Amino acid sequence: MENVGSKLKENRKEQGKTLEEINGQTKISLEHLKLLEKNDYTFLPETYVKSFIKSYAIALGLDGDELVERYVQNQEEKKKHKEEHEEEIEIETRPSSSKQKAIEWALGIGTIVLLVSLILVYFQFKSQIHAQPVEPLQNFLKKENALAEIVVQEASSMQNGHVGSPLELEIKAKEKVWLRLTIDNKPQSEYKLSPTQSKKWTAVNRFEIVIGKMTTDYQASNFDESSRGSQKEEVHLTFTKASFTKPNK
């Protein structure tokens, strides 16, 4: 099956485009673009990889969904081949029954330890979900819940080391939602989004977001308190430029 990274690289060169131009169109960092062309997908979770492949393909005028599907098929084939190879090795190196029992005991204990660790991590994450500011994650931050997908990233000029460049916020609604947004020290603004609708904003230093679910069908002229859900359903988030700065050790 054709290599996805090679497909993107060949089309980019045929069109005479540089990685810097693709970076400007997609806001994907140059490092990640190079890794995509090398078929190195270990730098991010699969969800982000699919999104980056689709954005890159669209920037070249290609069918983004087709390339994402090709990527998925390639990954499934690699996984299948790896499992078959591991199964062959397991048959060849299968230990004796006494060793097998010892391994089973060790695996059992390891599983219990892992489950306890995951539970502790879950409760720690749950207790910090409203923490401000959000912890840094490379050059972009993401929060996702039942209401919306929220992504904040540094603009491309910031990634290239320019001081004072803006932050970029994108919110994609999953439900009918309302939101109140404060950008830097500007007056608060209110918006409403329909399912799958997305909107972008930029700021120099700070975003403060309050988002909640609309409880009734609404019209453009009927956006009032009665159409909002309860305060318990509100999500409060703050993103700052400091979120992208590594702390000094």
Contacts in CASP RR format, 6 or more apart in sequence:
PFRMAT RR
TARGET T0000
AUTHOR 0000-0000-0000
METHOD contacts of the structure
MODEL  1
MENVGSKLKENRKEQGKTLEEINGQTKISLEHLKLLEKNDYTFLPETYVK
SFIKSYAIALGLDGDELVERYVQNQEEKKKHKEEHEEEIEIETRPSSSKQ
KAIEWALGIGTIVLLVSLILVYFQFKSQIHAQPVEPLQNFLKKENALAEI
VVQEASSMQNGHVGSPLELEIKAKEKVWLRLTIDNKPQSEYKLSPTQSKK
WTAVNRFEIVIGKMTTDYQASNFDESSRGSQKEEVHLTFTKASFTKPNK
1 70 0 8 1.000
1 73 0 8 1.000
1 74 0 8 1.000
1 77 0 8 1.000
2 70 0 8 1.000
3 39 0 8 1.000
3 74 0 8 1.000
4 36 0 8 1.000
4 39 0 8 1.000
4 53 0 8 1.000
4 67 0 8 1.000
4 70 0 8 1.000
4 71 0 8 1.000
4 74 0 8 1.000
5 36 0 8 1.000
5 37 0 8 1.000
5 38 0 8 1.000
5 39 0 8 1.000
6 37 0 8 1.000
6 39 0 8 1.000
7 62 0 8 1.000
7 67 0 8 1.000
7 70 0 8 1.000
8 36 0 8 1.000
8 37 0 8 1.000
8 53 0 8 1.000
8 56 0 8 1.000
8 57 0 8 1.000
8 60 0 8 1.000
8 62 0 8 1.000
8 67 0 8 1.000
9 37 0 8 1.000
11 60 0 8 1.000
11 62 0 8 1.000
12 19 0 8 1.000
12 22 0 8 1.000
12 37 0 8 1.000
12 60 0 8 1.000
15 60 0 8 1.000
17 60 0 8 1.000
19 30 0 8 1.000
19 33 0 8 1.000
19 34 0 8 1.000
20 30 0 8 1.000
22 28 0 8 1.000
22 33 0 8 1.000
22 56 0 8 1.000
22 59 0 8 1.000
22 60 0 8 1.000
23 29 0 8 1.000
23 30 0 8 1.000
23 33 0 8 1.000
23 156 0 8 1.000
23 159 0 8 1.000
24 156 0 8 1.000
25 59 0 8 1.000
26 33 0 8 1.000
26 52 0 8 1.000
26 55 0 8 1.000
26 56 0 8 1.000
26 59 0 8 1.000
27 153 0 8 1.000
27 155 0 8 1.000
27 156 0 8 1.000
27 168 0 8 1.000
28 36 0 8 1.000
28 52 0 8 1.000
28 55 0 8 1.000
28 56 0 8 1.000
29 139 0 8 1.000
29 159 0 8 1.000
30 159 0 8 1.000
32 43 0 8 1.000
32 44 0 8 1.000
32 52 0 8 1.000
33 56 0 8 1.000
35 41 0 8 1.000
35 43 0 8 1.000
36 49 0 8 1.000
36 52 0 8 1.000
36 53 0 8 1.000
36 56 0 8 1.000
41 49 0 8 1.000
41 71 0 8 1.000
41 75 0 8 1.000
44 52 0 8 1.000
46 75 0 8 1.000
49 71 0 8 1.000
50 68 0 8 1.000
50 71 0 8 1.000
50 72 0 8 1.000
53 64 0 8 1.000
53 67 0 8 1.000
53 68 0 8 1.000
53 71 0 8 1.000
54 64 0 8 1.000
54 65 0 8 1.000
54 67 0 8 1.000
54 68 0 8 1.000
57 63 0 8 1.000
57 64 0 8 1.000
57 66 0 8 1.000
57 67 0 8 1.000
57 68 0 8 1.000
58 64 0 8 1.000
94 100 0 8 1.000
95 103 0 8 1.000
130 236 0 8 1.000
130 237 0 8 1.000
132 237 0 8 1.000
132 238 0 8 1.000
133 238 0 8 1.000
133 239 0 8 1.000
133 240 0 8 1.000
133 242 0 8 1.000
133 243 0 8 1.000
134 141 0 8 1.000
134 143 0 8 1.000
134 152 0 8 1.000
134 237 0 8 1.000
134 238 0 8 1.000
134 239 0 8 1.000
134 243 0 8 1.000
135 243 0 8 1.000
136 243 0 8 1.000
136 244 0 8 1.000
136 245 0 8 1.000
136 246 0 8 1.000
139 153 0 8 1.000
139 154 0 8 1.000
139 158 0 8 1.000
139 159 0 8 1.000
139 244 0 8 1.000
140 151 0 8 1.000
140 152 0 8 1.000
140 153 0 8 1.000
140 154 0 8 1.000
141 151 0 8 1.000
141 152 0 8 1.000
141 153 0 8 1.000
141 239 0 8 1.000
141 243 0 8 1.000
141 244 0 8 1.000
142 149 0 8 1.000
142 150 0 8 1.000
142 151 0 8 1.000
142 152 0 8 1.000
143 149 0 8 1.000
143 150 0 8 1.000
143 237 0 8 1.000
144 150 0 8 1.000
145 235 0 8 1.000
146 174 0 8 1.000
146 175 0 8 1.000
147 173 0 8 1.000
147 174 0 8 1.000
147 175 0 8 1.000
147 177 0 8 1.000
147 211 0 8 1.000
147 212 0 8 1.000
147 213 0 8 1.000
147 233 0 8 1.000
147 235 0 8 1.000
148 171 0 8 1.000
148 172 0 8 1.000
148 173 0 8 1.000
148 174 0 8 1.000
148 175 0 8 1.000
148 177 0 8 1.000
148 179 0 8 1.000
148 193 0 8 1.000
148 211 0 8 1.000
149 171 0 8 1.000
149 172 0 8 1.000
149 174 0 8 1.000
150 169 0 8 1.000
150 170 0 8 1.000
150 171 0 8 1.000
150 172 0 8 1.000
150 209 0 8 1.000
150 211 0 8 1.000
150 237 0 8 1.000
151 169 0 8 1.000
151 170 0 8 1.000
152 167 0 8 1.000
152 168 0 8 1.000
152 169 0 8 1.000
152 170 0 8 1.000
152 207 0 8 1.000
152 239 0 8 1.000
152 243 0 8 1.000
153 167 0 8 1.000
153 168 0 8 1.000
154 165 0 8 1.000
154 167 0 8 1.000
154 168 0 8 1.000
154 244 0 8 1.000
155 165 0 8 1.000
155 166 0 8 1.000
155 167 0 8 1.000
155 168 0 8 1.000
155 202 0 8 1.000
157 165 0 8 1.000
158 164 0 8 1.000
158 165 0 8 1.000
158 166 0 8 1.000
158 167 0 8 1.000
158 244 0 8 1.000
164 204 0 8 1.000
166 202 0 8 1.000
166 203 0 8 1.000
166 204 0 8 1.000
167 202 0 8 1.000
167 203 0 8 1.000
167 204 0 8 1.000
167 205 0 8 1.000
167 207 0 8 1.000
167 239 0 8 1.000
167 241 0 8 1.000
168 200 0 8 1.000
168 201 0 8 1.000
168 202 0 8 1.000
169 200 0 8 1.000
169 201 0 8 1.000
169 202 0 8 1.000
169 203 0 8 1.000
169 207 0 8 1.000
169 209 0 8 1.000
169 239 0 8 1.000
170 198 0 8 1.000
170 199 0 8 1.000
170 200 0 8 1.000
171 179 0 8 1.000
171 193 0 8 1.000
171 198 0 8 1.000
171 199 0 8 1.000
171 209 0 8 1.000
171 211 0 8 1.000
172 196 0 8 1.000
172 197 0 8 1.000
172 198 0 8 1.000
173 193 0 8 1.000
173 194 0 8 1.000
173 195 0 8 1.000
173 196 0 8 1.000
173 197 0 8 1.000
173 198 0 8 1.000
174 195 0 8 1.000
174 196 0 8 1.000
175 195 0 8 1.000
175 213 0 8 1.000
175 214 0 8 1.000
176 192 0 8 1.000
176 193 0 8 1.000
176 194 0 8 1.000
176 195 0 8 1.000
176 213 0 8 1.000
176 214 0 8 1.000
176 217 0 8 1.000
176 218 0 8 1.000
177 192 0 8 1.000
177 193 0 8 1.000
177 211 0 8 1.000
177 212 0 8 1.000
177 213 0 8 1.000
177 214 0 8 1.000
178 190 0 8 1.000
178 191 0 8 1.000
178 192 0 8 1.000
178 211 0 8 1.000
178 212 0 8 1.000
178 213 0 8 1.000
178 214 0 8 1.000
178 223 0 8 1.000
178 227 0 8 1.000
178 228 0 8 1.000
179 190 0 8 1.000
179 191 0 8 1.000
179 192 0 8 1.000
179 193 0 8 1.000
179 209 0 8 1.000
179 210 0 8 1.000
179 211 0 8 1.000
179 212 0 8 1.000
180 188 0 8 1.000
180 189 0 8 1.000
180 190 0 8 1.000
180 209 0 8 1.000
180 210 0 8 1.000
180 211 0 8 1.000
181 188 0 8 1.000
181 189 0 8 1.000
181 190 0 8 1.000
181 191 0 8 1.000
181 201 0 8 1.000
181 207 0 8 1.000
181 208 0 8 1.000
181 209 0 8 1.000
182 188 0 8 1.000
182 189 0 8 1.000
182 206 0 8 1.000
182 207 0 8 1.000
182 208 0 8 1.000
183 189 0 8 1.000
183 201 0 8 1.000
183 202 0 8 1.000
183 203 0 8 1.000
183 206 0 8 1.000
183 207 0 8 1.000
184 203 0 8 1.000
184 204 0 8 1.000
184 205 0 8 1.000
184 206 0 8 1.000
190 223 0 8 1.000
191 199 0 8 1.000
192 214 0 8 1.000
192 218 0 8 1.000
192 223 0 8 1.000
193 199 0 8 1.000
201 207 0 8 1.000
204 241 0 8 1.000
205 240 0 8 1.000
205 241 0 8 1.000
206 238 0 8 1.000
206 239 0 8 1.000
206 240 0 8 1.000
206 241 0 8 1.000
207 237 0 8 1.000
207 238 0 8 1.000
207 239 0 8 1.000
207 240 0 8 1.000
208 237 0 8 1.000
208 238 0 8 1.000
209 235 0 8 1.000
209 236 0 8 1.000
209 237 0 8 1.000
209 238 0 8 1.000
209 239 0 8 1.000
210 234 0 8 1.000
210 235 0 8 1.000
210 236 0 8 1.000
211 234 0 8 1.000
211 235 0 8 1.000
211 237 0 8 1.000
212 228 0 8 1.000
212 229 0 8 1.000
212 233 0 8 1.000
212 234 0 8 1.000
212 235 0 8 1.000
213 228 0 8 1.000
213 229 0 8 1.000
213 233 0 8 1.000
214 227 0 8 1.000
214 228 0 8 1.000
214 229 0 8 1.000
215 227 0 8 1.000
215 228 0 8 1.000
215 229 0 8 1.000
216 226 0 8 1.000
216 227 0 8 1.000
218 227 0 8 1.000
END
